[in-house]
Amino acid sequence: MKKSSLIFCLFIFSLFFVFNAQSQSSTFSPKGSFSLDMGVPANPQNPAFEHTMEGLLNAGLDYRYNVYKGLTVGMGLKYTFFTLNSFAFPNTAISGGMQSPGAYVVLGYEKFTTERISFTGSIRGGYSLLMNFNDSCRVNLGKQQISQSFFVEPQVEMVMLTDKVSEHGFSMVLGYSFYLHEFTNEDLCMNKIPSILAEDYEGITRYLSIGFGYRYYMGRN
């Protein structure tokens, strides 16, 4: 957690440094935007979650409305997918994963520092299902193991328009997700996870996400 948190803090610091260095009167103040971001989850926590799961996708799709001078509010849908690390188990033939569909509201602030570049800081929070499917769940339950959790995810993003008069922009996105759920052997429908100690289950589920995004702006004059 310390390493990923340090990366996240350094990225935020660098964005705000650039923001302060380049800040000037905005030439574009969008009325709203549709956003899509897709990243790869990294450094999952708690220790049990890190040991047994590997991140493949962390994605969000939302609409944001510019309330006042870059202050935005919106809502959207989120989807994450982790695959089971079969090498964490004696039977390496075991397969499965965890998918987490959810919905959220988002609050953010976006500032165009040039005609083409904007920086955004936001936090999205909502409610998600944690749906584990693997061979153990199929045998013991005959279905997926489904838990529920609230989550929050702060993000920082740098967007570059394809042209200074374009409605289309592409971005680099860094986020950190916190799920108010403690990952345990019960999520995998197992009595015990090999080589996992009791203290390894402690701590909420969380992970860093690094990826890219697309944004369509409305209100281009």
PyMOL commands that set and color helices and strands:
alter all, ss='L'
color gray80, all
select helices_A, chain A and resi 2-22+47-52+86-88+135-140+185-188+198-201
alter helices_A, ss='H'
color red, helices_A
select strands_A, chain A and resi 32-45+53-68+71-84+96-112+117-134+145-161+168-179+205-218
alter strands_A, ss='S'
color yellow, strands_A
deselect
rebuild
show_as cartoon
